[in-house]
Amino acid sequence: MPAGRPTPLGSPSAERAKDPEHEPEHDPEHTADPEPAKTAEHAEHAAVPGPAAPPEHTAPRRTLVADLSASVTVFLIALPLSLGIALATGAPLQAGLLSAAVGGIVVGLISGAPLQVSGPAAGLTVVTADLIQQYGWRATCAITAFAGLAQLALGSLRVARSALAVSPAIVHGMLAGIGATIALAQLHIVLGGSPQSSPVDNTLALPGQFAGLDLAAVSVSAVVIVVLLGWPWLRGRGTGPLRYLPGALAAIVLATGFASLTGLHLPRVDLPSWSSHALAGMPDGPVLGLVAAVLTITVVASVESLLSAVAVDKLVVARGDRHPVARADLDRELRAQGAGNFVAGLLGGLPITGVAVRSSANVAAGAVSRGSAVLHGVWVVLASLLLVGMLELIPLAALGALVMVVGIQMVKISHVRSVRRHREVLVYAATVAGVVALGVLEGVAVGIAVAVAMSLHRLSRTRVTLERRGGGAAPGADPGADPGAAEDAYDVRVRGQLTFLAVPRLSRVLAQVPPGAAVEVELTGSFMDHAAYETLQEWRQAHVAHGGAAELVSATGRRIAEPATAHHCHPWTPWRNHCCVTTPERPAPAHRLLSGISNFQRNTAPRVREELARLAREGQRPTQLFLTCADSRVVTSMITSSGPGDLFTVRNVGNLVPLPDGPGSGTVSVSDADGGTATAGTRQDAAGAALPDDSVAAAIEFAVEVLRVESITVCGHSGCGAMQALLDEEAAHGDVAGTAAGVPPTPLRRWLRHGLPSLARARAGGPPIVSRPYADDAERVSLANVAQQLDHLRRHPCVRRRLADGSLSLHGMYFHVGEAQAYVLGEQGDFTAVRPGPAGLPERAAADVR
């Protein structure tokens, strides 16, 4: 049974053998942050739960204080990173500050992810540097603006979630390739030189760079690297402001102080007057090249921003914030990123994306609204106007070392382990190599091509084997026949998906089967296309025509025939659906039961054996007594998502609870929490008179006094035959007890006497359903019956004692079979529908009904 299922009316789940926990992923630029979800399905799990917001008179002040504090933290991280990324791209340094401000103010105001912080990011460094080298700075700004318009269009078309469908191996490979390219380029600056035009040239130039390294630049860079690597350790042991100082800022401050104190002569930050800042200009070049450039920035910026937005949602959930924060609207976020890139491009800034480092720091610092991102942009504007003198003290080598470390951190060991675990190392490696050698867009295309090729290879990777069962009985042969007289039997096993690509291999194996032999072809895959089906059927017909016997069977051992209609198979479907396709012959009921048991032994027993062994050792400790009808459509484990050891179940006709001192008889089935079942039949004395019925009372006493269950639930259901019988007998004879003239007092009629109070209660006005009227009189009686049997439970001495000391609670439940909808009886005396989701039970219906 799946982990994480809802528990029945507050009981703990029995699923103790959980699936292995997935290793936490990481953000593109920070090894300590969770990685964004890669699919829309993962994104759906990023909802942010939380209690109600603070009182109105304190909420604005608390929000302002929290956002103000977080904005300062993000600003201290964004300032050096923005300068470093501008340096790495070859753009004017003011462009990094301008994009940081636009990302904070423009994108922050309209963002679909309230706590995401946008700005220049390392993921676009390589792309931007190539564009500047090819088209010049002003043309690159125009390309950025056009990319923003493309993002606005994509966001308006509501295709944002499709970007999350990219294979994680390709995304990881793209980021790793970009990181390697950044690190190679910045290594030259760290060594005191200048980067070359391509990663290959940077690699080839390294020996000469090492031969002529600049000791002053190396020493300043070493300070930055040592501080960045050791800062998490220092901050964890520090106190006061040290604990809140970002590592990037600390590294730049210490490196700048070291360079100033030692009097090192190094190139430093140069921020010309804003009056000379270059704005965007129309690009000049081949149209196809410009379109490719716009497409590259659009794709990389969009994917990185959307993945970061999903990661922020996950971080907010993990933070357990008591402030309600809306989950990310990815289409709105894409439009916000487009607006930011359009404005940044027009004003002469770098391309903008949602930045994982700043966003994770924003969440960790306690931000509760988009105000923190906007304020961080305001601080960047003020710093670029008022702190120019201080910024110009920063050595360029220090910024180069900072960006180099960021690039190295984009190549994550956890990503390599993840793709290796999923056997996608080849896709990852091809994407990395493509990005480094050819460029970002080309590298992603290479990764996609390799991923498609691997998928086709896996789809066609079908294993077909032939085994001989010497002297075995032919499929369908007479079980009483002499086994020694049977022909040799063969097993053909097909492992994997059976498509046209596997037809040649399948045909070769089938051709090895001797004519006239008995053959069983076992298909274990979940898919068989038309070409493979025709091949199997044609071979089967020819083999049978030559005197052989052939059967197609599924992994469960059931025979397969041509499907009449397509349908899905699930463990909770009836026996007739346990195999997707069955032969027209209708098996005997006993054979169906045996087949179902065989299916359990094959598929389910290996998964639950460990848990059942634990229960066998420790004994059962159910927390719930679940009393319901014997109707075959009410599957208690399914509607309560319970497993072995969760429920102690009592089932009888009509989910009736005889009064402890009342007579009665009937057939009652009682199953314990380990699945055992006992049946008590009609009890009569020697003269044939009915004796008091103790079977239900015994089960209640055992559950309450011995097992010490914490709650008892009485569950009725729609279409209950017992309730309908009460109505029919009343209408036909005016009597249900079987005492009317000419009405034989059968066991069923005697048992139904326990339902007479329920019938009377329904006539007087039973409990209603909040969301709709009664479907019919039978439903009215079924609902009243649940409430009435709870009253009967309170009459039992053991229940009464436990209710008095507060150690037991009673619950009423009604299951509508046709709707597959459960309703619970609330403290107001009405039934409320249980809704899907983590909470499930409405607050007004969750209280016990003692």
C-alpha positions in Angstrom: 0.0 0.0 0.0 1.3 3.4 -0.8 3.2 5.4 1.8 1.7 8.7 2.9 -1.9 7.6 2.6 -4.6 9.3 4.8 -5.4 7.5 8.1 -9.0 6.4 8.9 -10.7 8.9 11.2 -7.5 9.8 12.9 -5.9 6.4 13.2 -2.2 6.0 12.4 -1.3 4.3 9.2 -0.2 0.7 9.2 2.3 1.3 6.5 5.6 1.1 8.5 7.7 -0.2 5.6 8.0 3.0 3.7 9.6 3.5 0.3 13.2 4.6 0.5 13.5 8.3 1.1 14.7 10.2 -1.9 17.9 12.0 -1.5 17.3 15.8 -1.3 18.2 17.6 -4.4 20.0 21.0 -4.7 19.6 24.4 -6.2 21.6 25.3 -9.3 23.9 27.6 -7.4 23.9 26.5 -3.8 24.8 23.1 -2.4 22.6 23.4 0.7 19.3 24.2 -1.0 16.7 21.8 -2.3 16.6 21.4 -6.0 13.5 22.4 -8.0 11.0 19.8 -9.0 11.4 18.8 -12.6 7.9 18.1 -13.6 4.4 19.6 -13.2 3.5 16.6 -11.1 6.2 17.5 -8.6 5.2 21.1 -8.7 1.7 20.2 -7.6 3.2 19.0 -4.3 4.5 22.4 -3.5 1.4 23.7 -1.8 2.1 25.7 1.3 0.0 24.7 4.3 -0.3 26.9 7.4 -2.6 28.2 10.0 -4.5 31.4 9.8 -2.6 34.7 9.4 -1.9 36.9 12.5 -4.4 39.5 13.6 -4.9 42.3 11.3 -3.5 45.0 13.5 -0.1 43.2 13.9 0.2 41.5 10.5 1.4 44.5 8.5 4.0 45.4 11.0 5.3 41.9 11.4 5.4 41.5 7.6 7.3 44.7 7.2 9.9 43.8 9.8 10.4 40.3 8.4 10.7 41.5 4.8 13.0 44.4 5.8 15.4 42.0 7.6 15.3 39.5 4.7 15.9 42.2 2.1 19.1 43.3 3.7 20.4 39.7 3.7 19.5 39.2 0.1 21.1 42.6 -0.9 24.4 41.7 0.8 24.4 38.5 -1.3 23.3 40.1 -4.6 25.7 43.0 -4.6 29.0 41.1 -5.0 27.4 38.4 -7.2 25.9 40.9 -9.6 29.3 42.6 -10.0 31.0 39.3 -10.4 28.6 38.0 -13.1 28.9 41.2 -15.0 32.7 40.9 -14.9 32.4 37.3 -16.1 30.3 38.2 -19.1 32.4 41.1 -20.2 29.6 43.5 -19.7 29.8 46.9 -18.0 29.8 46.4 -14.3 26.9 48.8 -13.9 24.8 46.3 -16.0 25.0 43.8 -13.2 23.7 46.3 -10.6 21.0 47.5 -13.0 19.7 44.0 -13.6 19.7 43.3 -9.9 17.6 46.4 -9.3 15.2 45.6 -12.1 14.9 42.0 -10.9 14.1 43.1 -7.5 11.7 46.0 -8.2 10.1 45.2 -11.5 9.9 41.4 -11.3 9.3 41.5 -7.6 6.2 43.6 -7.9 4.5 41.3 -10.4 6.1 38.0 -9.6 4.1 34.8 -9.6 6.4 33.4 -6.9 6.2 35.9 -4.0 9.5 34.9 -2.3 11.6 34.3 -5.4 14.3 36.9 -6.0 15.4 37.6 -9.6 18.5 39.2 -11.0 21.6 38.3 -13.1 22.5 34.6 -12.7 25.5 32.4 -13.4 23.3 30.2 -15.6 23.3 32.8 -18.4 26.9 33.9 -18.0 28.2 31.8 -20.9 25.4 32.7 -23.2 25.7 36.4 -22.5 29.5 36.4 -22.9 29.2 34.7 -26.3 26.6 37.2 -27.5 28.6 40.2 -26.3 31.7 38.9 -28.2 29.6 38.2 -31.3 27.2 41.1 -31.5 28.5 43.7 -29.0 27.0 45.0 -25.8 24.2 47.2 -27.1 23.0 44.5 -29.5 23.0 42.0 -26.7 20.8 44.3 -24.6 18.3 44.4 -27.5 18.4 40.6 -27.8 17.6 40.5 -24.0 14.6 42.7 -24.6 13.3 40.5 -27.4 13.8 37.5 -25.2 11.6 39.2 -22.6 8.9 39.7 -25.1 9.1 36.0 -26.0 8.7 35.1 -22.3 5.7 37.4 -22.1 4.1 35.6 -25.0 4.9 32.2 -23.6 3.5 33.1 -20.2 0.3 34.4 -21.9 -0.1 31.1 -23.7 0.1 29.3 -20.3 2.9 26.9 -21.3 5.1 27.5 -18.3 4.7 24.0 -16.8 5.8 22.4 -20.1 9.3 23.7 -19.3 9.4 21.5 -16.3 9.1 18.4 -18.5 12.7 18.6 -19.5 14.7 15.6 -18.3 16.5 16.2 -15.0 19.6 14.7 -16.6 19.6 17.4 -19.3 19.0 20.2 -16.8 21.8 19.0 -14.5 24.1 18.6 -17.5 23.3 22.0 -18.8 24.0 23.6 -15.4 27.2 21.6 -15.0 28.4 22.5 -18.5 27.7 26.2 -17.8 29.5 25.9 -14.4 32.6 24.3 -16.0 32.7 26.9 -18.6 32.5 29.7 -16.0 35.1 28.1 -13.8 37.6 27.7 -16.7 37.1 31.4 -17.8 37.4 32.8 -14.3 40.4 30.7 -13.4 42.4 32.9 -15.8 41.3 36.0 -13.9 42.2 34.3 -10.6 45.7 33.7 -11.9 46.0 37.3 -13.0 45.3 36.9 -16.7 42.4 37.3 -19.1 40.0 34.6 -20.3 40.0 33.3 -23.9 37.1 33.2 -26.3 36.0 29.6 -25.7 36.3 26.8 -23.1 38.7 24.9 -25.3 40.9 27.9 -25.8 40.8 28.5 -22.0 41.9 24.9 -21.3 44.7 25.1 -23.9 46.0 28.4 -22.5 46.2 27.2 -18.9 49.8 26.0 -19.0 51.0 29.4 -20.2 48.8 31.1 -17.6 50.3 29.1 -14.8 53.8 29.9 -16.0 53.2 33.6 -15.8 50.8 33.8 -12.9 50.3 37.1 -10.9 51.0 36.4 -7.2 49.0 39.4 -6.1 45.9 38.2 -7.9 46.4 34.7 -6.7 46.8 35.8 -3.1 43.6 37.8 -3.2 41.7 35.0 -4.9 43.0 32.5 -2.3 41.5 34.7 0.4 38.1 34.6 -1.3 38.2 30.8 -1.9 39.3 30.0 1.6 36.6 32.2 3.2 33.9 30.8 0.9 34.8 27.2 1.7 35.3 27.8 5.4 32.5 30.2 6.0 29.7 27.7 6.7 32.0 26.2 9.4 32.8 29.6 10.9 29.3 30.8 10.8 28.0 27.7 12.6 30.4 28.4 15.5 30.0 32.2 15.5 27.7 34.4 17.5 26.0 37.7 16.9 26.1 39.4 13.5 28.6 36.8 12.2 25.9 34.2 12.1 23.9 36.3 9.6 26.7 37.6 7.4 26.6 35.9 3.9 29.7 34.1 2.9 30.0 35.9 -0.5 30.0 39.3 1.2 32.4 38.2 3.9 34.8 36.9 1.3 34.8 40.1 -0.8 35.1 42.3 2.3 38.1 40.4 3.7 39.8 40.1 0.3 39.4 43.9 -0.3 40.7 44.6 3.2 43.7 42.3 2.6 44.5 44.0 -0.7 44.2 47.4 0.8 46.3 46.6 3.9 49.1 44.9 1.9 49.2 47.6 -0.8 48.7 45.2 -3.6 48.4 46.8 -7.0 45.6 45.1 -8.8 42.9 46.0 -11.3 39.8 47.0 -9.3 36.1 47.7 -10.0 35.6 50.7 -12.2 32.0 52.2 -12.2 31.8 55.0 -14.7 29.2 57.7 -14.4 25.7 56.5 -15.1 25.4 59.4 -17.6 27.7 57.4 -19.9 25.8 54.1 -19.5 25.0 52.5 -22.9 21.4 51.6 -23.7 20.1 49.0 -26.1 20.7 49.4 -29.8 19.2 47.4 -32.7 21.3 44.3 -33.4 23.0 43.9 -36.8 23.6 40.4 -38.2 22.0 37.3 -39.8 18.3 37.0 -38.9 18.6 33.3 -38.1 21.5 33.9 -35.8 19.6 36.7 -33.9 16.6 34.4 -33.6 18.7 31.6 -32.2 20.2 34.1 -29.7 16.8 35.2 -28.6 15.6 31.6 -28.3 18.7 30.6 -26.3 18.2 33.3 -23.7 14.4 32.6 -23.6 14.8 28.9 -23.0 17.7 29.1 -20.5 16.2 32.0 -18.5 12.7 30.5 -18.5 13.8 27.0 -17.4 16.1 28.3 -14.7 13.5 30.7 -13.3 10.7 28.2 -13.3 12.8 25.5 -11.6 13.9 28.1 -9.0 10.2 29.1 -8.4 9.2 25.5 -7.7 12.3 25.1 -5.4 11.1 28.2 -3.4 7.7 26.6 -2.9 9.4 23.5 -1.5 11.6 25.6 0.8 8.6 27.4 2.2 6.9 24.1 2.9 10.0 22.9 4.6 10.3 26.1 6.7 6.9 25.4 8.2 6.0 29.1 8.1 2.9 30.1 10.1 2.4 32.9 7.6 0.3 31.9 4.6 2.3 32.2 1.4 0.7 31.6 -1.9 2.2 28.8 -4.0 3.9 29.8 -7.3 1.8 30.7 -10.3 4.3 29.6 -13.0 2.6 31.3 -15.9 2.5 34.6 -14.0 6.1 34.2 -13.0 7.1 33.6 -16.6 5.3 36.8 -17.6 7.1 38.7 -14.8 10.5 37.4 -15.9 9.6 38.5 -19.4 8.7 42.0 -18.2 12.0 42.1 -16.2 14.1 41.1 -19.2 12.3 43.6 -21.5 13.0 46.5 -19.1 16.5 45.3 -18.3 17.4 45.0 -22.0 16.0 48.4 -22.9 18.0 50.0 -20.0 21.2 48.3 -20.8 21.2 45.5 -18.2 22.1 41.8 -18.2 19.5 39.0 -18.7 17.5 38.2 -15.6 16.4 34.9 -14.1 15.0 33.7 -10.8 18.2 33.2 -8.8 18.3 30.1 -6.6 21.0 31.5 -4.2 19.2 34.7 -3.5 15.7 33.1 -3.3 16.8 30.4 -0.9 18.5 33.1 1.3 15.3 35.1 1.1 13.3 32.2 2.5 15.8 31.3 5.1 16.0 34.9 6.3 12.2 34.8 7.1 10.7 36.8 4.2 6.9 36.5 4.1 5.9 38.5 1.0 7.2 40.0 -2.3 8.2 43.1 -0.3 11.6 41.6 0.5 12.5 41.2 -3.1 11.4 44.8 -3.9 13.3 46.2 -1.0 16.4 44.4 -2.0 16.2 46.1 -5.4 15.8 49.4 -3.7 19.0 48.8 -1.6 20.9 47.9 -4.8 19.8 51.2 -6.4 20.9 53.2 -3.3 24.3 51.3 -3.2 25.0 52.0 -6.9 24.4 55.7 -6.3 25.9 56.2 -2.8 28.5 53.5 -2.4 30.5 53.8 -5.6 33.7 54.8 -3.8 33.5 51.6 -1.6 32.7 49.4 -4.5 35.6 50.6 -6.6 38.0 49.3 -3.9 37.1 45.7 -4.8 39.8 43.8 -6.7 38.6 42.2 -9.9 40.5 39.1 -9.0 38.3 38.8 -5.9 35.1 38.9 -8.0 36.6 36.4 -10.4 37.3 34.0 -7.6 33.8 34.4 -6.3 32.2 33.6 -9.7 34.7 30.7 -10.2 33.5 29.1 -6.9 29.9 29.6 -8.0 30.7 27.9 -11.3 32.3 24.9 -9.6 29.4 24.6 -7.2 27.1 24.2 -10.2 28.8 20.8 -10.9 27.2 18.8 -8.1 28.2 15.3 -7.0 24.6 14.8 -5.9 23.4 15.3 -9.5 25.9 12.8 -10.8 24.8 10.2 -8.2 21.1 10.9 -9.2 21.6 10.4 -12.9 23.8 7.4 -12.3 21.1 5.9 -10.1 18.6 6.4 -12.9 21.0 5.2 -15.6 21.1 8.5 -17.4 24.9 9.2 -17.1 25.2 9.2 -20.9 22.6 11.9 -21.3 24.2 14.0 -18.5 27.7 13.6 -20.0 26.6 14.3 -23.5 24.9 17.5 -22.4 27.9 18.7 -20.4 30.2 18.0 -23.3 27.9 19.7 -25.8 27.5 22.8 -23.6 31.3 23.1 -23.1 32.3 22.4 -26.7 29.4 23.8 -28.7 27.3 26.2 -26.6 24.3 26.1 -24.3 21.5 25.6 -26.9 23.5 23.2 -28.9 24.5 21.2 -25.8 20.8 20.9 -24.7 19.9 19.7 -28.2 22.6 17.1 -28.0 21.3 16.0 -24.6 17.8 15.7 -25.9 18.9 13.7 -28.9 20.8 11.2 -26.7 17.9 11.0 -24.3 15.5 10.1 -27.1 17.9 7.6 -28.5 18.3 5.9 -25.1 14.5 5.8 -24.7 14.1 4.1 -28.0 16.9 1.7 -27.1 15.2 0.8 -23.8 11.8 0.4 -25.5 13.3 -2.0 -28.0 15.4 -3.8 -25.4 13.2 -6.8 -25.0 14.5 -10.1 -23.8 12.9 -13.2 -25.3 14.0 -16.7 -23.9 12.9 -20.3 -24.7 13.1 -23.0 -22.0 12.1 -26.6 -22.3 10.1 -28.4 -19.6 10.8 -32.0 -20.4 7.9 -34.3 -19.7 5.7 -31.4 -18.6 2.0 -31.3 -19.2 0.9 -29.3 -22.1 -1.2 -26.2 -21.3 -4.8 -27.1 -21.2 -4.2 -30.9 -21.0 -6.3 -33.2 -18.9 -5.0 -33.0 -15.3 -5.7 -36.7 -14.9 -3.6 -37.8 -17.8 -0.3 -39.5 -17.4 2.4 -36.9 -17.4 4.8 -39.3 -19.0 2.6 -39.5 -22.0 2.5 -35.8 -22.6 4.7 -34.1 -25.2 7.5 -31.9 -24.1 6.4 -28.5 -23.1 8.2 -25.2 -23.7 8.1 -21.8 -22.0 8.7 -18.6 -24.0 9.2 -15.7 -21.7 9.1 -12.1 -23.0 10.6 -9.5 -20.6 10.0 -5.9 -21.5 7.8 -4.0 -23.9 6.8 -5.8 -27.0 7.0 -3.5 -30.0 7.8 -3.8 -33.7 11.5 -3.3 -32.8 11.4 -6.6 -30.9 9.5 -8.6 -33.6 12.7 -10.0 -35.3 14.0 -11.3 -32.0 10.6 -12.7 -31.1 10.3 -14.4 -34.4 13.7 -16.1 -34.2 12.8 -17.6 -30.8 9.4 -18.7 -31.8 10.9 -20.4 -34.8 12.9 -22.6 -32.5 9.8 -24.2 -31.0 9.4 -27.8 -32.4 6.1 -28.4 -34.3 3.5 -30.1 -32.3 4.9 -29.0 -28.9 3.0 -27.4 -26.1 4.0 -23.8 -25.5 3.2 -21.2 -22.9 4.2 -17.6 -23.9 4.5 -15.4 -20.8 4.3 -11.7 -21.4 5.5 -9.5 -18.5 5.6 -6.1 -20.2 2.8 -3.5 -20.0 2.7 -2.7 -23.7 2.3 -4.7 -26.9 1.9 -2.9 -30.2 -0.1 -4.1 -33.2 2.9 -5.5 -35.1 3.9 -7.7 -32.2 0.4 -8.8 -31.6 -0.1 -9.9 -35.2 3.2 -11.8 -35.1 2.2 -13.7 -32.0 -1.3 -14.5 -33.3 -0.1 -15.6 -36.7 2.6 -17.9 -35.1 0.0 -19.3 -32.7 -2.5 -20.1 -35.4 0.2 -21.8 -37.5 1.5 -23.7 -34.5 -1.9 -25.0 -33.5 -2.7 -26.0 -37.1 0.4 -28.3 -37.1 -0.9 -30.1 -34.0 0.7 -28.0 -31.3 -0.8 -26.2 -28.3 -0.1 -22.6 -27.4 -1.2 -20.2 -24.8 -0.4 -16.5 -24.1 -0.3 -15.7 -20.4 0.3 -12.6 -18.3 2.7 -12.2 -15.5 -0.1 -13.4 -13.1 -0.5 -16.7 -15.0 -3.8 -15.8 -16.5 -4.5 -16.5 -20.1 -4.7 -13.6 -22.6 -7.0 -13.3 -25.5 -7.6 -10.5 -28.0 -8.9 -7.4 -26.0 -12.5 -6.5 -26.6 -12.2 -3.1 -25.0 -9.3 -1.4 -23.3 -9.4 -0.9 -19.6 -6.9 -0.4 -16.8 -6.1 -2.9 -14.1 -5.8 -2.1 -10.5 -5.4 -4.2 -7.3 -8.8 -3.1 -6.0 -10.8 -4.2 -9.1 -12.9 -7.3 -9.0 -11.4 -10.7 -9.9 -12.6 -10.5 -13.4 -10.4 -7.4 -13.9 -7.2 -8.7 -12.3 -5.9 -9.6 -15.7 -6.1 -6.9 -18.3 -7.5 -9.4 -20.9 -9.0 -12.8 -20.3 -10.2 -15.6 -22.4 -14.0 -15.8 -23.0 -14.3 -18.9 -20.8 -15.8 -18.0 -17.4 -13.7 -19.7 -14.7 -15.5 -21.4 -11.8 -15.9 -19.3 -8.6 -13.4 -21.5 -6.7 -10.9 -21.0 -9.5 -11.3 -17.3 -9.3 -10.6 -17.3 -5.6 -7.6 -19.5 -6.1 -6.4 -17.3 -8.9 -6.8 -14.2 -6.7 -4.8 -15.9 -3.9 -2.1 -16.9 -6.4 -1.9 -13.3 -7.5 -1.5 -12.2 -3.9 1.3 -14.7 -3.4 3.0 -13.5 -6.6 2.7 -9.7 -6.3 1.6 -8.6 -2.8 3.0 -11.2 -0.4 6.7 -10.2 -1.1 5.8 -6.6 -0.2 3.9 -7.2 3.0 5.8 -10.3 4.3 8.1 -8.3 6.5 5.3 -6.2 8.0 3.2 -9.3 8.6 6.1 -11.1 10.2 6.5 -8.1 12.6 2.8 -8.3 13.5 3.1 -12.0 14.0 5.9 -11.5 16.5 4.5 -8.5 18.3 0.8 -9.2 18.1 -2.0 -7.0 16.9 -2.4 -3.5 18.3 -5.2 -1.9 16.3 -6.4 1.6 17.3 -9.8 1.3 15.6 -12.8 -1.0 15.9 -14.6 -0.7 12.6 -18.1 -2.1 12.5 -19.7 -2.2 9.1 -22.0 -4.2 6.8 -21.2 -7.5 5.2 -21.9 -6.1 1.8 -19.2 -7.1 -0.7 -19.0 -3.6 -2.2 -17.7 -2.1 1.1 -14.0 -2.9 1.1 -12.8 -1.5 4.5 -9.1 -1.5 3.8 -9.7 0.4 0.5 -12.0 3.2 1.8 -9.9 3.8 4.9 -6.5 3.3 3.3 -5.6 0.9 6.1 -3.3 -2.1 6.2 -2.5 -5.1 8.4 -2.8 -4.2 12.1 -4.8 -1.0 11.7 -8.5 -2.1 12.0 -10.3 -4.6 14.1 -13.2 -5.2 11.9 -16.7 -6.5 12.7 -19.1 -7.2 9.8 -22.7 -8.3 9.8 -25.9 -7.8 7.9 -26.9 -4.1 8.3 -23.9 -3.1 10.6 -26.2 -3.7 13.6 -25.2 -3.6 17.2 -27.7 -5.6 19.3 -28.5 -4.2 22.7 -26.5 -6.0 25.4 -29.6 -7.3 27.1 -31.7 -7.9 23.9 -32.5 -11.2 22.2 -31.5 -11.9 18.7 -29.9 -14.2 16.4 -28.3 -14.2 13.0 -25.0 -14.7 11.2 -22.2 -12.4 12.1 -18.7 -12.3 10.6 -15.9 -10.9 12.7 -12.5 -10.3 11.3 -9.5 -9.3 13.4 -6.9 -6.8 12.4 -4.6 -9.5 11.0 -7.3 -10.6 8.6 -8.7 -13.6 10.5 -12.5 -14.2 10.3 -14.9 -16.0 12.6 -18.6 -16.7 11.9 -21.3 -17.2 14.5 -24.5 -18.8 13.3 -28.0 -18.9 14.7 -28.0 -19.9 18.4 -31.0 -21.9 19.6 -31.7 -24.0 22.7 -33.0 -27.6 22.5 -36.6 -26.4 22.0 -35.6 -24.2 19.1 -36.0 -20.9 20.9 -33.6 -18.1 20.1 -30.9 -17.4 22.6 -29.3 -13.9 23.1 -26.8 -13.0 20.3 -23.3 -12.6 21.8 -21.2 -12.6 18.7 -21.2 -8.8 18.2 -21.0 -8.1 21.9 -18.0 -10.5 22.2 -16.2 -8.7 19.5 -16.9 -5.3 21.1 -15.7 -6.5 24.5 -12.6 -8.0 23.0 -11.7 -4.8 21.1 -12.5 -2.5 24.0 -11.2 -4.5 27.0 -8.4 -6.6 25.5 -7.1 -4.7 22.5 -7.9 -1.3 24.1 -8.8 0.4 20.8 -9.1 4.1 21.0 -12.2 4.6 18.8 -15.1 2.7 17.4 -16.6 3.6 14.0 -20.0 2.4 12.8 -20.1 2.6 9.0 -23.3 2.3 7.0 -23.5 2.4 3.2 -25.8 3.2 0.3 -28.0 0.5 -1.2 -27.9 -1.5 2.0 -30.1 -4.7 1.5 -30.8 -4.9 5.3 -32.3 -1.3 5.4 -34.3 -2.0 2.2 -35.6 -5.2 3.7 -36.8 -3.3 6.8 -38.8 -0.9 4.5 -40.1 -3.8 2.3 -41.2 -5.9 5.3 -42.9 -2.9 6.8 -44.7 -2.1 3.6 -45.7 -5.7 2.9 -46.6 -7.0 6.3 -46.5 -4.1 8.7 -44.1 -6.2 10.7 -40.4 -7.0 10.5 -39.9 -9.3 13.4 -41.6 -12.3 11.7 -44.5 -12.6 14.1 -47.2 -11.6 11.7 -49.6 -14.3 10.5 -48.2 -16.4 7.7 -44.7 -14.8 7.9 -42.1 -17.4 8.9 -39.6 -16.2 11.5 -36.4 -16.8 9.5 -33.0 -16.1 11.0 -32.7 -13.0 8.7 -36.1 -11.6 9.9 -35.1 -12.2 13.6 -31.8 -10.5 13.0 -33.4 -7.5 11.4 -35.4 -6.8 14.6 -32.2 -5.0 15.8 -32.9 -2.5 13.1 -36.4 -1.6 14.1 -35.2 1.4 16.3 -33.4 2.7 13.3 -36.5 2.5 11.2 -38.4 4.4 13.9 -35.7 7.0 14.1 -35.7 7.6 10.4 -39.5 8.1 10.5 -39.1 10.7 13.2 -36.4 12.6 11.2 -32.9 11.1 11.0 -29.6 12.9 10.6 -29.3 14.9 7.3 -26.5 15.1 4.8 -25.2 18.7 4.7 -24.5 18.9 1.0 -27.6 17.3 -0.5 -31.0 15.8 0.2 -31.6 12.1 0.8 -31.4 10.0 -2.3 -34.3 7.8 -1.2 -35.9 6.3 1.9 -33.3 3.6 2.1 -30.6 6.2 2.5 -32.6 8.0 5.2 -32.9 4.7 7.1 -29.2 3.9 6.6 -28.1 7.2 8.0 -30.5 6.9 10.9 -29.2 3.4 11.5 -25.6 4.6 12.0 -26.7 7.1 14.7 -28.9 4.5 16.3 -26.2 1.8 16.5 -23.9 4.4 18.2 -26.6 4.7 20.8 -26.7 0.9 21.2 -22.9 0.9 21.6 -23.2 3.3 24.5 -25.4 0.8 26.3 -22.6 -1.8 26.4 -21.0 -1.7 29.8 -17.4 -1.9 28.6 -18.0 0.9 26.1 -19.8 3.0 28.7 -16.8 2.7 31.1 -14.2 3.7 28.5 -16.4 6.7 27.4 -16.6 7.8 31.0 -12.9 7.9 31.5 -12.3 9.6 28.1 -10.2 6.9 26.6 -12.6 5.9 23.9 -14.4 7.9 21.2 -17.3 6.9 18.9 -17.7 7.9 15.3 -20.4 7.5 12.6 -19.6 7.1 9.0 -21.6 6.6 5.8 -20.2 5.4 2.5 -22.0 6.1 -0.8 -21.0 3.2 -3.1 -22.1 4.9 -6.3 -20.2 8.1 -5.6 -17.2 6.4 -3.9 -17.8 9.2 -1.3 -17.5 8.9 2.5 -19.5 11.0 4.9 -18.8 11.4 8.7 -21.3 12.2 11.4 -20.4 15.5 13.1 -21.1 17.0 16.5 -24.1 18.9 15.0 -25.8 15.6 14.2 -25.4 15.8 10.4 -23.2 14.0 7.9 -20.5 15.9 6.1 -18.5 14.7 3.0 -14.8 13.9 3.6 -12.8 15.9 1.0 -9.6 14.8 -0.6 -6.4 16.3 0.6 -4.1 16.3 3.6 -6.8 17.6 6.0 -9.7 15.5 4.7 -12.0 15.8 7.6 -14.0 19.1 8.0 -13.4 20.6 11.4 -17.1 20.5 12.3 -17.2 16.8 11.4 -14.0 15.7 13.0 -15.2 15.7 16.6 -16.2 12.5 18.2 -19.9 12.0 18.8 -19.8 10.6 22.3 
